[in-house]
Amino acid sequence: MSDVTRPSPDDPTAVERLREEVTRLRLQLEDEVRTRRVVVVDGTGAGRIRLTAETGAGCRVTLLDPDGFERLVLEGDTTHGGLRIAGRSDGDGPSRVDVFALDPEDDQGTYVGVELVDAGTSVAGFTVVESLDPRTWVVHP
């Protein structure tokens, strides 16, 4: 059985036919690749950017440090959007800031806010439900 994708030294037009096929495939894709998950790696092979899109689960872009620490996460689905920026901490979890927006639920307005998380524990926030007074909160030790 022969490999029809391998140019034959006996067929001088084989390479040109392969070039034409690659060109046809490029035009067919029109600069678009369709997939549900992409991982972009750095020069050492470490995953640095994850892009995911799942039916019913929304979309997510994650920027990672070389050791896999999630430094920045941008996500959204049909009901909410959020951005999380994290820094390493000496505690059990990362310290981070979360910015979020949730669509109206149960005849409430849109809910938006910022939350501060210290070593995995939520400690402060600023939130507002559409058309209501904003709310600031702080957890006192």
Phi, psi and omega in degrees: 000135182259156177266107185288347179273347181268125180296138179267137177295343179274351183237097183294343180268356184298316180296318179296321177297321178295318177300316179298320179294318177297317178299317179299317179295319177299315179295324179295321180287333180049053178062025182229130174244132182252121178200165180264342182211135177227136173239124177261129182251157176272188183298338179268355181093001178283134176296124183243334179223129175243130175242126179226147175214114182237142177300125179081345182251356178082198182238154182210136173240125181235128174258128187242148169286165181305333180270005178097358179296129180281101183280320182216134178228127175242124183217157178196153173216200185286353182236347183203163172222149182205156176226129179236126177242124188239150171235151179290148177225169177276353181275194183290328182230172180287156169269138186202169171238133178246129174245130187215158174216126180242138178295160179303146180220138177053048179062016173272167176276180176299140182247120180231155179182178177229135179231136177256132182238123181253112179050044177090356182246126178293125185238339182199158179195165175223116184227159174210138169260134184317130176071007176246166178293142176296157180233129175247138180219148180219136176271122179263133180293000000 
